[in-house]
Amino acid sequence: MDAANHKEWPEGNGGEAALTRKPVAMPRDVTEWVGSLTLVRMTLEAIDQVKPEFKQTQFKTAFGAYQAPMLLTLLTCAYARGLTGSRDIELAIPHDRALKYICAGNRPDWNVLRLFRRQYKGVVQNCLASLLEKVWESQYPPERRNPPPETGNYTSASLDRWMIPPRPDFQAEAAKRVRLAILADTLLSDE
């Protein structure tokens, strides 16, 4: 092809975007990828993997005493579902089977949730990052990301590598969701 007939792709036409693999954002509510009961199981596994240490197993406040592991499970699961405001979480508990199961009859109010998050922010964030990673890996399992060479189907293995997005930064995503929770609670306190 000569230079006169050669046409360059115009800037921003999307041609180069097709060749660039960008991380896929986690859905706001990860139950789009896994069911709510599976999410509860994954939340418990993620917390078990992080092995958080609490000053006391009972989290006592002026608003009542609750089991710290239950509060951690509740907040981690709720943030993964896109529920960030403590009042929203409190209001969702009686209507959401998974959250009701986690609470097991103990319904913490929004003040308890805020105080717990404030005291254990790092623990909540680490457990949430671990949970988000588990959810992502259930959506994009390792065998799809790195198919064994003996499968004999090079084309599908090659396409899978391009179709599966790179791993997101789970710690950054968890930090973003915790910041949203803080912001949601801060906005409500200004009313």
C-alpha positions as CSV (number, residue, x, y, z in Angstrom):
1,M,0.0,0.0,0.0
2,D,1.4,3.4,-0.9
3,A,1.5,6.4,1.4
4,A,-1.2,8.2,-0.5
5,N,-3.8,5.4,0.1
6,H,-2.6,4.6,3.6
7,K,-5.1,5.8,6.2
8,E,-4.3,6.0,9.9
9,W,-6.9,5.1,12.5
10,P,-8.3,8.4,13.8
11,E,-7.6,9.2,17.4
12,G,-10.0,7.8,19.9
13,N,-11.9,5.6,17.5
14,G,-11.7,2.7,19.9
15,G,-9.5,0.5,17.7
16,E,-6.6,0.7,20.2
17,A,-9.0,0.1,23.1
18,A,-9.9,-3.3,21.8
19,L,-6.2,-4.3,22.1
20,T,-5.8,-2.9,25.6
21,R,-6.8,-5.1,28.5
22,K,-8.1,-2.9,31.3
23,P,-9.2,-4.2,34.7
24,V,-13.0,-4.8,34.9
25,A,-14.6,-2.9,37.7
26,M,-16.2,-5.1,40.4
27,P,-20.0,-4.7,40.3
28,R,-21.3,-2.5,43.0
29,D,-23.3,-5.5,44.3
30,V,-21.3,-8.6,43.9
31,T,-24.3,-10.8,44.1
32,E,-24.6,-10.1,40.4
33,W,-21.7,-12.6,40.2
34,V,-22.5,-14.9,43.1
35,G,-25.7,-15.6,45.0
36,S,-26.4,-14.0,48.4
37,L,-25.9,-17.3,50.3
38,T,-22.7,-18.0,48.4
39,L,-21.6,-14.5,49.3
40,V,-22.2,-15.3,53.0
41,R,-20.1,-18.4,52.7
42,M,-17.3,-16.6,50.9
43,T,-17.4,-13.8,53.5
44,L,-16.9,-16.3,56.3
45,E,-14.0,-17.9,54.3
46,A,-12.4,-14.5,53.6
47,I,-12.6,-13.5,57.3
48,D,-11.2,-16.9,58.3
49,Q,-8.3,-16.4,55.8
50,V,-7.5,-12.9,57.2
51,K,-7.7,-14.2,60.8
52,P,-8.5,-10.8,62.5
53,E,-7.7,-10.3,66.1
54,F,-10.1,-8.4,68.3
55,K,-9.3,-6.7,71.6
56,Q,-12.3,-8.4,72.9
57,T,-14.8,-10.8,71.3
58,Q,-17.7,-8.7,72.7
59,F,-17.9,-5.2,71.2
60,K,-19.6,-3.2,73.9
61,T,-21.0,0.3,73.4
62,A,-23.6,2.4,75.0
63,F,-26.0,1.0,72.4
64,G,-25.5,-2.6,73.4
65,A,-23.0,-5.5,73.2
66,Y,-22.5,-7.6,70.1
67,Q,-20.1,-10.3,69.0
68,A,-17.2,-8.6,67.1
69,P,-17.0,-11.4,64.5
70,M,-20.7,-11.0,63.7
71,L,-20.3,-7.3,63.2
72,L,-17.2,-7.8,61.0
73,T,-19.1,-10.4,58.9
74,L,-22.1,-8.1,58.6
75,L,-20.1,-5.0,57.4
76,T,-17.9,-7.0,55.1
77,C,-20.9,-8.7,53.4
78,A,-22.9,-5.4,53.3
79,Y,-20.1,-3.4,51.7
80,A,-19.6,-6.2,49.1
81,R,-23.3,-5.8,48.3
82,G,-23.1,-2.1,47.8
83,L,-24.8,-1.2,51.1
84,T,-22.5,1.5,52.6
85,G,-24.5,3.6,54.9
86,S,-24.8,2.2,58.4
87,R,-28.5,3.3,58.5
88,D,-29.1,1.5,55.2
89,I,-27.5,-1.7,56.6
90,E,-29.6,-1.5,59.8
91,L,-32.8,-1.0,57.7
92,A,-31.9,-3.9,55.3
93,I,-31.3,-6.5,58.1
94,P,-35.0,-7.5,58.6
95,H,-35.7,-7.7,54.9
96,D,-32.5,-9.4,53.6
97,R,-32.2,-13.1,54.3
98,A,-28.4,-13.2,54.2
99,L,-27.9,-10.2,56.5
100,K,-30.6,-11.5,58.9
101,Y,-28.8,-14.9,58.9
102,I,-25.5,-13.2,59.8
103,C,-27.1,-11.3,62.7
104,A,-28.8,-14.4,64.1
105,G,-31.4,-12.4,65.9
106,N,-29.2,-9.6,67.1
107,R,-29.9,-6.5,65.2
108,P,-27.2,-3.8,65.8
109,D,-28.3,-0.3,65.2
110,W,-26.4,2.1,62.9
111,N,-24.4,3.7,65.8
112,V,-22.9,0.3,66.6
113,L,-22.0,-0.3,63.0
114,R,-20.3,3.1,62.7
115,L,-18.4,2.7,66.0
116,F,-17.2,-0.8,65.0
117,R,-16.1,0.4,61.5
118,R,-14.3,3.3,63.1
119,Q,-12.4,1.1,65.6
120,Y,-11.7,-1.8,63.1
121,K,-11.5,0.0,59.8
122,G,-8.3,-1.7,58.7
123,V,-9.6,-5.2,59.6
124,V,-12.9,-4.5,57.7
125,Q,-10.9,-3.3,54.7
126,N,-8.6,-6.3,54.7
127,C,-11.5,-8.8,55.0
128,L,-13.4,-7.0,52.3
129,A,-10.4,-7.1,49.9
130,S,-10.0,-10.8,50.5
131,L,-13.8,-11.3,49.9
132,L,-13.7,-9.3,46.6
133,E,-10.7,-11.3,45.4
134,K,-12.7,-14.6,46.2
135,V,-15.7,-13.3,44.3
136,W,-13.5,-12.2,41.3
137,E,-11.8,-15.6,41.2
138,S,-15.1,-17.4,41.2
139,Q,-16.1,-15.3,38.2
140,Y,-12.7,-15.8,36.5
141,P,-11.3,-19.1,37.8
142,P,-7.5,-19.7,37.4
143,E,-8.1,-22.6,35.0
144,R,-9.7,-20.1,32.6
145,R,-7.1,-17.5,33.1
146,N,-4.1,-19.9,32.7
147,P,-5.3,-22.9,30.7
148,P,-2.9,-25.9,30.7
149,P,-1.0,-26.2,27.4
150,E,-2.1,-29.8,27.0
151,T,-5.7,-28.8,26.2
152,G,-4.7,-28.8,22.5
153,N,-7.0,-25.9,21.7
154,Y,-4.6,-23.0,21.3
155,T,-7.2,-20.7,19.8
156,S,-9.7,-20.9,22.7
157,A,-6.8,-20.7,25.2
158,S,-5.4,-17.6,23.5
159,L,-8.9,-16.0,23.3
160,D,-9.6,-16.6,26.9
161,R,-6.4,-14.8,27.9
162,W,-7.6,-11.8,26.0
163,M,-11.2,-12.0,27.1
164,I,-10.5,-12.3,30.8
165,P,-9.6,-8.9,32.3
166,P,-6.5,-8.4,34.4
167,R,-6.9,-8.7,38.2
168,P,-8.2,-5.6,39.8
169,D,-6.6,-4.0,42.8
170,F,-8.8,-5.5,45.5
171,Q,-7.2,-3.5,48.3
172,A,-8.0,-0.2,46.5
173,E,-11.5,-1.4,45.7
174,A,-12.1,-2.3,49.4
175,A,-10.6,1.1,50.5
176,K,-13.0,2.9,48.1
177,R,-16.0,1.0,49.5
178,V,-15.0,1.8,53.1
179,R,-14.5,5.5,52.2
180,L,-18.0,5.5,50.6
181,A,-19.4,4.1,53.9
182,I,-17.7,6.8,55.9
183,L,-19.0,9.4,53.4
184,A,-22.5,8.1,53.5
185,D,-22.5,8.2,57.3
186,T,-21.0,11.6,57.4
187,L,-23.6,13.0,55.0
188,L,-26.4,11.6,57.2
189,S,-24.9,13.1,60.3
190,D,-25.1,16.6,58.7
191,E,-28.9,16.4,58.4
